[in-house]
């Protein structure tokens, strides 16, 4: 006969509300730690904009409150408990990011006080943190955090362009970013040079790897991030290329995905994208010069 008496839960199965609440409180404290300066109230506006843009933050707090009242009836394999465990790690990562941003704000000085209080900037923060939350890799989350800090510093481009850069973070894959970094570090590299530095040995032209590389170059070229190097006049007009007619028989094969004679560079917009998203500090951009910390 099956007993109707419930067996007591083991320590392994029980929810430990005090321990979990302590962890959550610690994470909250990490998020709340800004700076002892008068800039604290400015940062609080930024903090509210960032947290308010991430849907699960409110759900986490609500679920945590529910678990505190029902802790005696819940087990460790409860769906809500598993959801909390997953989002605890996310909240801890969010807290670390916000703390790092606040420290970097301090390094920018008083010049950012007015900027980080403006609604235009806070809208950028909300948009950027939605991208941060949806990012699958630490690399893309780092790019979003860099943009948030650098958008609060010296003005390099308009907020409309910064919104475009956030869209690029959503649109492009980390494989695109690897190509962008290589061209940034080595202006004038060919497609062959890029492939060798990023991936290694050259594959067959009809391989999936070659198709992928063509797609990366095509996406970034059409998107206005990179281009083949062009000569310009003194006032910035691009010069037409003189087409050379090849005597004799025309080539029987198409141009290689890893062609080695055409140099590539970042467009002016591509340079701004790198400075906003892939460097820790951003300054005024001047033609031909890189400012700030080089991207990794």
N, C-alpha and C positions, 0 to 999 in steps of 0.2 A: 504494500500500500504506500503510495507516494505521500510524503509528509507535506502538510500545508504550511509548515513553519518555514519562514524565509531564513536562508543561511546568512550569517553576517558577512558583510563585504570585507575582503582582505585589504591590507594596506595598499596593495598594488592597484586594486580596483577603485579605491576611494578617491574622490576629488579632495584635494588639499586646498581649500579656499584661502586660507591664510597665506600659504606659500605662493599661490598663483596671484593673489591680490598684491603681495609684496613685489613680485616681478613686474606687474603692471604699473604699480606706483613708481617703481624705479625707472621704468621706461618713460612714464609721464614726467618725472623729474628731469630726465635727460633732455626731453623735448623742451621743457620749460626753462632750462638753464640757458640764458642768453649772455648778457654781460652786466656788470654792476654799473655801467654808465647810464647817462640820461637817455641813451639811444634805446633803452629797453622798451619803452612804450611804443617806439616806432617799429621795433621788431615784432611786437605782439600783433600788430596789424598784418604783417607779413605772415606770421605764424598761423593766424586764423584763416588767411586766404589759402595757405598751403594745405592745412588740415581739412578745410571745408571743401576742397576740390577733389578729395579722395573719398569715394562713397563708403568704403568699408570701415572707416575710422569710427563713424557714429554707430554703426552696427556692432563693432567690437565693444565699445563702451556699454551699449545697451545689453548685449549678451552677457558681459561680465557682471553687470548688476543683477541680471536674472539668475545667473549661476550662484551668486552669493546667497540668495534666498532659498535656492533649491539644492544646495550642496549635499545635504544628507540623502537625497534621493537619486543622485546622479552617479554614474560610473565613468571610468576613464575612457571607455570606448563609445560614450555618448557622442552623437554627431556634432552637437554644439561644442563639446569639449575638444574634439578633433579640429573643428573649425578655428577655435580659439588658439590652439597650439600652432596652427599654420600662420595665423595672423599675428601672433606674438612676435614671431621672427620678423615679419614685415614691419611691425610697429617699431621694433628695436632698430631695424635698418633705417626706417624713416627718422627716428630720433637722432641717430648718428649723423645722417645727412643734414638735418636741420641745425644741429649743433655746429657742424663744420661750416655751414653757410654763415651762421651768426659770427663765428670767429673771423671769417674772411671779410664780413661786413666791417668789423672793427678795424681791419687793416686798411680799409679804404678811407677811413676818417670821416669828418663831418660833412664832406661834400655830398654824401649820398642820402642825408637825412630827409631832405625834401622829396627826393626821387622815390624812396621806398615807401613813402606815405601816399603817393599819388595813386588814384584809382586806375590810371592807365598802366602803371607798373604792376599793381596788384592783379589786374586782369592777366598780364603776362605770367605772373606767378601761378595763378590758377591753371592756366593752360599748360604751362611747363610741368607742373606736378601731376597733372593727369597723364602726361606722357611718361613721366618718371614712374608712376604707378603701373602703367601698362607695359613698361620695358621688360624684356626677358633676360637681359644681361646687365651686369654691373657696369660695363662699358657705356651702354646707352644711358643708364641712370646717372653716371658721372657727367656725361655730356649735358644732360638736362640741368643738373645742379650747377655746372659751370655757367650755363646760359643765364640762370636765375641771378647769379652773383654778378656776372659781367654786364647784364642788362641794367643793374643798379649803379654801375660805375660810370666813368666818362662816356659820353654819348658818341658812338661811332656811326650808327645808322638809325633810321627811324624805327618806331615800334612796329610799324607795318612790316618792315623787313624782318624784325626779330620774330614776329608771328610766322612769317614764312620759314624761318630757320626751325621753329618748333615743328612745323608741318614736315620739314625735311627729316627731322629726327624720327617722326612717325613713318615716313615714306621709305627711307633708305635702311638697308640692312648693314650689319657690322662689316660684311664683305665690301660694301661700298666705302665705308669709313677707312678700311685698310688701304684702298686705292687712293683715297683723298690724302691720307697721311703720307704715303710714299711720294706723291707728286709735290706735296707741301715741303717735305724735307729735301727733295731732289728735283728742283725745277728743271724741265727739259728732258726728263726721262722718257724713254720710248715705252710702248706697250710691252715689248720683250723685257726691258729692265724692270718694269713694275711686276710682271709675273715672276721673274726670277727672284726678286727680293721678297715677295709676299708668299709665293707658293713653292718655288723650286723648279725642278726639271720640267721642260716643255712637253706637253702631251700632244697627241695627234690632233690635226685640225678638225676632224670629224668627231671628236670626243665630247662628252658632256662638260668636261672641264673647260674646253675651248669655247663652247656655247655659253657657258656661265660667264667667262671673262668678256666675251663680246657684249653680253647683256649689261655687265657692270659699266663698261666704258660707254656704251650707248645711253644707258640711263643717266649717267652723270653728265654726258655731253649735251643731251637733249634738255636736261634739267637746268643747264646753265651753271654747273659747278666747275667743270673742267673744259678745256679746249686745246686744240693744237696751237703751239706757239705761233704768233703772228707778229710781223714787224709793224710799227706804227709811225706816223708822222710826228713832228714835234708837238702838235696840238692834239694828239691822241687818235687820229683817224687810222683805221687799219688799212694796210696796203694790200692790194690784190697780189696773189701768187702768180708768178709766170709759169704757165704749164709747159713742160718740156715734152716735145713730141719724140717718142722713141722710134728710131729707124729700125727697119727690119720687121721680123715677125712679132706680133702681139703675144704677151704671156698667155700660156694655156691654163694657168691656175689663178684662182682669186687671191686677193691680198690676204696675208696671214693674220690671224687674230693676234699674233705675237710679233707684228711688224717692228723693225728695229731702226727705222730712219726718220720717223716723224716724232718730234719732241712734244710733250704735253706740259701744260701749266694750269694752275688754278685761275679761274676768272676772278675779277675784282670782287664779285659777290661770293665766290667760293672762298676767297681769303677771309672775308668778313665772317663767314660761317665757321671756319676753323678757329678764328680768334674768339668767337663767342662761345663755342661749344667744346673745344679741345684744348684750351689753355686755361690756366688757373687765374691769371690776371690779364686784363685787356687794357691797352692804351690806344691813343690815336694811331690810326693806320696811315702810313705814308707809302706812296707808290714805290714798290720794289723792296720795301723794308718789312721785316717781321718784328712785331713787338710782343711783349708778354713772354710767358713761359712756353717753350715749344711743347707741342702735343706729344704724348708718349707713342 
